[in-house]
Amino acid sequence: MNPLLFEIALRHLLARKRQTLVSLLGIVLGTAFFLGISAMMQGSEADFVHRLIDNSPHITVQDQFRNPQLQPVARLYPSALIQMHRVKPETETRGIRHYEQAIDYLRSIPGLTASHMLQGEGLMTFAGKDEALSLNGMVPKDIESVSTIGNYMIDGSVKDLAGNPDGVIIGSELARILSLEKGESITISASTGQVHTFKIVGIFHTGRSSFDQTQVFLALKKVQALLNRPNRANQIVVKLDNPYAARDLSAQIESHLKYKSVSWQEASEDIMSTLALRNIIMYSVVGAVLLVAAFGIYNVISTVVMEKQRDIAILKSMGFHARDVQSIFLMEGILLGVLGCAFGLPFGTGIMFGLGQLAFKFPGTTQLTQMPIDWSWQQFAIAGSFALIAAIGAALLPARKAAKVRPVDILRGAGA
């Protein structure tokens, strides 16, 4: 950086203190609000994705194929002139064949935890009331490693299910509706006609009413007996050390096992698209704040160019090149941008801290929820970059105009 050019740029800004201060204040406020809003929006997104990731398997291997299998006649005669329609496949007991070998394969992959389960529908009868349930039959010792249900237990423990083969874990909403407590017995029947009595060994509360009312967790062997599907599993749930690798790993698993493998990103593709659209809208709105502030810089530097045309002509007559003149006015924009970041980022940090102290109690919840804030360095880098780009962009047009000033025209006009 040429010290002389920097000194000239600084003198220009100090010559119009009030206008310079207003422009600087615009960049400071723009940077601060950009940082605060961006950190709040990204924090809420990260919190949502974290809950989404935690409360669902990272990968689910299902007992179905992504594309329907061809019928034998279609494989034998792919170019046949006669086609057979409405061919009903042979009735079979659904499930993942050789799931033990599939589990062994999955567990050989580093950073991966997997467990098989059997899901089905059941009907619970208690005190003359019937409730439709989703039965989750799992290996008790694997429940906490592949699901987060243990984090939501409000009475009892997941480990109690391992110690009681006839135990069941139910949701808080189901317990409230039917006035159930830990230690009571309930009767569950399946469409196969099988009926069994279970003892409540735990109650969980996730805050999602439908989940807490319909989902129950039992030992795998008991669900297999209820559904009359011995030694069967219709799902394999997978947890990863790196959840964001789920999409690629899911394709690898499906290629190897042939069964449909769904990552959490694929299962929530509509939600992820909505979040991406929300980010575009958010950055457009907060970017507009800095754009408005940039007009203040443009106004100040344009005015300086108009007022200093004689000085510019003299500088060029003294041997300054057009690029030197352009650099002077670009430095003015850079100075305002750097100072705006220097004051705006700490101010924005204060806004972030204040937003982080806000707590809300939403209807139907018993606990306060704090505003999630993203404190990652990327937020500060993005806010600072936007401020500098806005400041330099605002200074670029006046700087180019100053570089095109012709000394002969200016000095001749002054002499006349």
Backbone hydrogen bonds, N-H to C=O, Kabsch-Sander energy under -0.5 kcal/mol:
donor,donor_aa,acceptor,acceptor_aa,energy
6,F,2,N,-2.1
7,E,3,P,-2.3
8,I,4,L,-2.2
9,A,5,L,-2.3
10,L,6,F,-2.3
11,R,7,E,-2.2
12,H,8,I,-2.1
13,L,9,A,-1.7
14,L,10,L,-2.3
15,A,11,R,-1.5
16,R,12,H,-0.6
16,R,13,L,-1.0
17,K,14,L,-0.6
20,T,16,R,-2.5
21,L,17,K,-2.7
22,V,18,R,-2.2
23,S,19,Q,-2.4
24,L,20,T,-2.7
25,L,21,L,-2.6
26,G,22,V,-2.0
27,I,23,S,-1.9
28,V,24,L,-2.5
29,L,25,L,-2.8
30,G,26,G,-2.5
31,T,27,I,-2.8
32,A,28,V,-2.4
33,F,29,L,-2.8
34,F,30,G,-2.3
35,L,31,T,-2.6
36,G,32,A,-2.6
37,I,33,F,-2.7
38,S,34,F,-2.5
39,A,35,L,-2.6
40,M,36,G,-2.0
41,M,37,I,-2.8
42,Q,38,S,-2.9
43,G,39,A,-2.0
44,S,40,M,-2.3
45,E,41,M,-2.1
46,A,42,Q,-2.8
47,D,43,G,-2.4
48,F,44,S,-2.3
49,V,45,E,-3.0
50,H,46,A,-2.4
51,R,47,D,-2.3
52,L,48,F,-2.7
53,I,49,V,-3.1
54,D,50,H,-2.7
55,N,51,R,-2.4
56,S,53,I,-0.8
58,H,238,V,-1.7
59,I,238,V,-1.6
60,T,262,V,-2.4
61,V,236,I,-2.8
62,Q,60,T,-0.6
62,Q,260,K,-2.8
63,D,234,N,-1.2
64,Q,62,Q,-1.2
74,A,71,Q,-0.8
75,R,71,Q,-1.8
76,L,72,P,-2.4
77,Y,73,V,-2.3
80,A,77,Y,-1.5
85,H,83,Q,-0.5
88,K,86,R,-0.6
94,R,92,E,-0.6
96,I,233,A,-3.4
97,R,95,G,-0.7
99,Y,96,I,-0.9
101,Q,98,H,-0.5
102,A,98,H,-1.6
103,I,99,Y,-2.6
104,D,100,E,-2.2
105,Y,101,Q,-2.2
106,L,102,A,-2.5
107,R,103,I,-2.7
108,S,104,D,-0.7
108,S,105,Y,-0.8
109,I,106,L,-1.7
112,L,109,I,-1.0
113,T,239,K,-2.7
115,S,237,V,-1.9
117,M,235,Q,-2.5
118,L,137,G,-2.2
120,G,135,L,-1.7
122,G,133,L,-2.2
123,L,189,S,-2.8
124,M,131,E,-3.0
125,T,187,T,-2.9
126,F,129,K,-2.5
129,K,126,F,-2.1
131,E,124,M,-2.0
133,L,122,G,-2.8
134,S,214,T,-3.0
135,L,120,G,-3.0
135,L,133,L,-0.6
136,N,216,V,-1.9
137,G,118,L,-2.8
137,G,135,L,-0.7
138,M,136,N,-0.7
138,M,218,L,-2.4
139,V,116,H,-0.7
142,D,139,V,-2.3
143,I,139,V,-0.8
143,I,140,P,-0.8
145,S,142,D,-0.6
146,V,142,D,-1.5
147,S,143,I,-1.4
151,N,148,T,-1.7
152,Y,149,I,-1.3
153,M,150,G,-0.9
154,I,203,I,-2.7
155,D,203,I,-1.6
157,S,201,V,-0.7
160,D,157,S,-1.0
161,L,158,V,-1.5
162,A,158,V,-0.7
163,G,159,K,-1.2
164,N,160,D,-0.6
164,N,161,L,-0.5
167,G,164,N,-2.2
168,V,199,K,-1.9
169,I,217,F,-2.4
170,I,168,V,-0.5
170,I,202,G,-2.0
172,S,204,F,-2.3
174,L,212,D,-1.6
175,A,171,G,-2.0
176,R,172,S,-2.3
177,I,173,E,-2.5
178,L,174,L,-2.0
179,S,176,R,-0.7
180,L,175,A,-2.6
183,G,200,I,-2.6
184,E,181,E,-1.9
186,I,198,F,-2.7
187,T,125,T,-1.5
188,I,196,H,-2.9
189,S,123,L,-2.8
190,A,194,Q,-2.1
193,G,190,A,-2.1
194,Q,226,L,-0.5
196,H,188,I,-2.3
198,F,186,I,-3.1
199,K,166,D,-2.5
200,I,184,E,-3.1
201,V,168,V,-2.3
201,V,199,K,-0.6
202,G,168,V,-1.0
203,I,155,D,-2.7
204,F,170,I,-2.2
205,H,152,Y,-2.5
209,S,207,G,-0.8
212,D,208,R,-2.8
213,Q,209,S,-1.2
214,T,210,S,-1.6
215,Q,211,F,-2.2
216,V,134,S,-2.0
217,F,169,I,-2.3
218,L,136,N,-2.3
219,A,167,G,-0.5
220,L,138,M,-1.8
222,K,219,A,-0.6
223,V,219,A,-1.6
224,Q,220,L,-2.4
225,A,221,K,-1.8
226,L,222,K,-2.4
227,L,223,V,-2.6
228,N,225,A,-0.7
229,R,224,Q,-2.8
232,R,229,R,-1.2
234,N,117,M,-1.1
235,Q,117,M,-1.7
236,I,61,V,-2.0
237,V,115,S,-2.5
238,V,59,I,-2.4
239,K,113,T,-2.9
241,D,111,G,-2.2
245,A,242,N,-1.9
246,A,243,P,-1.7
249,L,245,A,-2.1
250,S,246,A,-2.6
251,A,247,R,-1.6
252,Q,248,D,-1.7
253,I,249,L,-2.5
254,E,250,S,-2.5
255,S,251,A,-2.0
256,H,252,Q,-1.5
257,L,253,I,-3.2
258,K,254,E,-2.1
260,K,64,Q,-3.3
262,V,60,T,-2.6
263,S,261,S,-0.5
264,W,58,H,-2.0
267,A,263,S,-2.4
268,S,264,W,-1.4
269,E,266,E,-1.2
272,M,268,S,-2.5
273,S,269,E,-2.0
274,T,270,D,-1.8
275,L,271,I,-2.3
276,A,272,M,-2.1
277,L,273,S,-2.2
278,R,274,T,-2.3
279,N,275,L,-2.0
280,I,276,A,-1.8
281,I,277,L,-2.1
282,M,278,R,-2.7
283,Y,279,N,-2.7
284,S,280,I,-1.8
285,V,281,I,-2.3
286,V,282,M,-2.6
287,G,283,Y,-1.7
288,A,284,S,-1.3
289,V,285,V,-0.9
290,L,286,V,-1.1
291,L,287,G,-1.9
292,V,288,A,-2.2
293,A,289,V,-1.7
294,A,290,L,-2.2
295,F,291,L,-1.2
296,G,292,V,-0.8
296,G,293,A,-0.7
297,I,293,A,-1.2
298,Y,294,A,-2.5
299,N,295,F,-2.4
300,V,296,G,-2.2
301,I,297,I,-2.6
302,S,298,Y,-2.4
303,T,299,N,-2.1
304,V,300,V,-2.1
305,V,301,I,-2.3
306,M,302,S,-2.1
307,E,303,T,-2.4
308,K,304,V,-2.4
309,Q,306,M,-0.8
312,I,308,K,-2.8
313,A,309,Q,-2.4
314,I,310,R,-2.3
315,L,311,D,-2.6
316,K,312,I,-2.4
317,S,313,A,-2.1
318,M,314,I,-1.6
319,G,316,K,-1.2
320,F,315,L,-2.4
325,V,321,H,-1.9
326,Q,322,A,-2.5
327,S,323,R,-2.1
328,I,324,D,-1.7
329,F,325,V,-1.5
330,L,326,Q,-2.0
331,M,327,S,-2.5
332,E,328,I,-1.2
333,G,329,F,-1.4
334,I,330,L,-2.6
335,L,331,M,-3.1
336,L,332,E,-2.2
337,G,333,G,-2.4
338,V,334,I,-3.1
339,L,335,L,-2.7
340,G,336,L,-2.4
341,C,337,G,-2.2
342,A,338,V,-2.6
343,F,339,L,-2.0
344,G,340,G,-2.8
345,L,341,C,-2.4
347,F,343,F,-1.6
348,G,344,G,-3.0
349,T,345,L,-2.2
350,G,346,P,-1.8
351,I,347,F,-1.8
352,M,348,G,-2.6
353,F,349,T,-2.4
354,G,350,G,-2.4
355,L,351,I,-2.7
356,G,352,M,-2.2
357,Q,353,F,-0.8
357,Q,354,G,-0.8
358,L,355,L,-1.2
360,F,369,T,-2.8
362,F,360,F,-0.6
365,T,362,F,-1.9
369,T,360,F,-3.5
370,Q,368,L,-0.5
371,M,358,L,-2.2
374,D,39,A,-1.9
375,W,373,I,-0.8
379,Q,376,S,-1.1
380,F,376,S,-0.7
381,A,377,W,-2.3
382,I,378,Q,-2.7
383,A,379,Q,-2.3
384,G,380,F,-2.6
385,S,381,A,-2.4
386,F,382,I,-2.6
387,A,383,A,-2.1
388,L,384,G,-2.3
389,I,385,S,-2.7
390,A,386,F,-2.4
391,A,387,A,-2.3
392,I,388,L,-2.8
393,G,389,I,-2.6
394,A,390,A,-2.0
395,A,391,A,-1.5
396,L,392,I,-1.3
397,L,393,G,-0.7
399,A,395,A,-2.0
400,R,396,L,-2.3
401,K,397,L,-2.1
402,A,398,P,-2.4
403,A,399,A,-2.0
404,K,400,R,-0.9
404,K,401,K,-0.5
405,V,402,A,-1.4
410,I,406,R,-1.9
411,L,407,P,-2.9
412,R,408,V,-2.3
413,G,409,D,-2.1
414,A,410,I,-2.2
415,G,411,L,-2.3
416,A,412,R,-2.0
